Amino acid sequence: MVASPPSLRGECALSTKLKFPVHVPFVERLGLELHGCAHGQSELRVDLQESHLNSWEVAHGGVMMTMLDVAMAMAARSDHLDGPGVATVEMKTSFMRPGEGELRALGQLLHRTATMAFCEARVLNSEGELCAHATGTFKYLRALPGKGRSLKPLQRSE
């Protein structure tokens, strides 16, 4: 396994949030905040709210999986934010402990080809403990097939 840095360094580590380069209503609804995205790395944060919790009153697995997915996607796009989008092709997730408090997802691009990105990400709790880890494969896309023969363009943020 490739070791990921405990935190993003240099221009990638920011205490203030950034604007996501694309419009993703689901990510906005969850309240995920982008705090770093450069040089094949990304950092997301979320302060858990009641709507993020499962019946055990800890982070729902879907919230952590979304954080992992978005962290990897942003790491894959980090060097070309105005370039193509990505679509998740495959994702493998392991959960180590319940997520509580403020969660941080760190994404890292491991390898890139012209059309694919291979990434990993981890979710850490406020104590820096590993809650979840994922690896993922992403395909670079400029548009998605729409109805008929039309293409649906990537919805960029304004």
Secondary structure, DSSP 8 states (H G I E B T S, - for coil): -----SS--GGG--SS-B--SB--HHHHHHT-EEEEEETTEEEEEEE--GGGB-TTSSB-HHHHHHHHHHHHHHHHHTT-TTS-EEEEEEEEEEE-S---SEEEEEEEEEEE-SSEEEEEEEEE-TT--EEEEEEEEEEEESEEE-STT-EEE--B--
